[in-house]
Every structure is written in structure tokens, then in C-alpha cells.
């Protein structure tokens, strides 16, 4: 396994970022996207349209990504951003009964 420390890192030396997961309803997804758009810095968006196709990272505004996700034109959205000096990667995916958020906080 490769890490920021290199392929020769010992298993005890590997520091993985904190991961959080949650199931969200539409109102909470809307609130998340609004918060990221209004309160965060260095925001980058990647849309997931189909299993094998992405759009160019950063090419879509947060509001347009939300509309695409809610309308079913995107299977998921990745939001990379900084908030309070910390980096985050949020992946929001459509599911059969709502939305799933997977959040990874940058280490270091």
C-alpha cells in the first residue's frame, strides 16, 4: 500500500484521514451545498454522471451541481473545500431512499 510516507511505510506509520458517513434527506443536502457555497474557500466540484464519465473538476458551480444531483442528471457530486483552515472532500451520492454523504478530512 502506498501512502504520503511512501511505499515502504510501516503499517503502524500509516495515518489515514478521518472519514464520516451519513444518510441525508433533500433538505439537508440543500443546506450542505448552501453552506459550502457561502462559507467555504477553495471550492472545487466534480460531477459523476455515469459509472465511467466525469465532467472536468472545478468546471461546475456549486448551485448547478446541486440542481444536477437533485434532478437526477448526476449520480453524485464531489465537493473539495477548506473550512476553518481544514481541507475536506465530501462525496454526495444518490441512493434509493435519499442521499449518502461520505466526508474525508485532510490529514496534516
C-alpha positions as CSV (number, residue, x, y, z in Angstrom):
1,X,0.0,0.0,0.0
2,X,1.3,3.5,-0.8
3,X,0.9,6.5,1.5
4,X,2.1,10.0,1.7
5,X,5.1,8.5,3.6
6,X,5.9,6.2,0.6
7,X,5.5,2.6,-0.3
8,X,7.9,1.5,2.4
9,X,5.9,2.9,5.3
10,X,5.3,0.5,8.2
11,X,1.7,-0.3,8.9
12,X,1.8,1.5,12.3
13,X,3.2,4.6,10.5
14,X,0.2,4.9,8.1
15,X,-2.0,7.8,9.1
16,X,-5.5,7.6,7.5
17,X,-7.8,10.7,7.3
18,X,-10.9,10.7,9.4
19,X,-14.0,9.5,7.5
20,X,-17.6,10.2,8.3
21,X,-20.7,8.8,6.6
22,X,-24.4,9.9,6.9
23,X,-27.7,9.4,5.1
24,X,-29.2,12.7,4.2
25,X,-32.6,13.9,3.2
26,X,-33.1,16.5,0.4
27,X,-33.4,19.5,2.8
28,X,-30.1,18.6,4.5
29,X,-28.4,18.1,1.1
30,X,-29.6,21.6,0.1
31,X,-28.3,23.1,3.4
32,X,-24.9,21.3,2.9
33,X,-24.4,22.7,-0.6
34,X,-25.5,26.2,0.5
35,X,-23.1,26.1,3.4
36,X,-20.2,25.0,1.2
37,X,-21.0,27.7,-1.4
38,X,-21.3,30.6,1.2
39,X,-18.9,29.6,4.0
40,X,-16.0,27.7,2.4
41,X,-12.9,28.6,0.5
42,X,-11.1,26.9,-2.4
43,X,-14.2,25.0,-3.5
44,X,-13.9,22.6,-6.4
45,X,-16.7,20.5,-7.8
46,X,-16.7,17.2,-9.7
47,X,-19.9,15.7,-11.1
48,X,-20.4,12.0,-11.5
49,X,-22.8,11.5,-14.4
50,X,-22.3,7.7,-15.1
51,X,-20.1,4.9,-13.9
52,X,-17.4,5.8,-16.4
53,X,-17.8,9.5,-17.1
54,X,-16.9,12.6,-15.1
55,X,-17.0,16.3,-16.0
56,X,-14.0,18.5,-15.6
57,X,-13.2,19.1,-12.0
58,X,-14.0,22.7,-10.9
59,X,-16.0,23.5,-14.0
60,X,-19.4,23.4,-12.4
61,X,-20.6,26.0,-9.8
62,X,-21.9,24.5,-6.5
63,X,-25.5,25.6,-7.2
64,X,-25.6,24.0,-10.6
65,X,-24.1,20.7,-9.1
66,X,-26.9,20.7,-6.6
67,X,-29.6,21.1,-9.3
68,X,-28.0,18.3,-11.4
69,X,-27.9,16.0,-8.3
70,X,-31.5,16.7,-7.2
71,X,-32.8,16.4,-10.8
72,X,-31.1,13.0,-11.3
73,X,-28.8,14.3,-14.0
74,X,-25.8,13.4,-11.8
75,X,-25.3,10.2,-9.8
76,X,-23.1,12.0,-7.3
77,X,-21.1,15.2,-6.6
78,X,-17.7,15.6,-5.0
79,X,-17.0,18.8,-3.2
80,X,-13.4,19.7,-2.2
81,X,-13.1,22.7,0.0
82,X,-11.5,24.3,3.0
83,X,-13.3,25.5,6.1
84,X,-11.7,26.9,9.2
85,X,-8.3,26.1,7.9
86,X,-9.1,22.4,7.3
87,X,-9.5,20.6,4.0
88,X,-12.5,18.3,3.3
89,X,-13.7,16.1,0.5
90,X,-17.4,15.5,0.5
91,X,-19.0,12.9,-1.8
92,X,-22.8,13.1,-2.0
93,X,-24.4,10.2,-3.9
94,X,-28.0,9.5,-4.8
95,X,-29.4,6.4,-3.2
96,X,-32.8,4.5,-3.4
97,X,-34.2,6.3,-0.4
98,X,-32.2,9.6,-0.3
99,X,-28.6,10.7,-0.3
100,X,-25.4,9.4,1.2
101,X,-22.6,11.7,2.3
102,X,-19.0,10.4,2.7
103,X,-16.7,13.1,4.2
104,X,-13.0,12.8,4.4
105,X,-10.9,15.4,6.3
106,X,-7.4,16.0,5.2
107,X,-4.6,14.9,7.4
108,X,-1.8,17.3,8.2
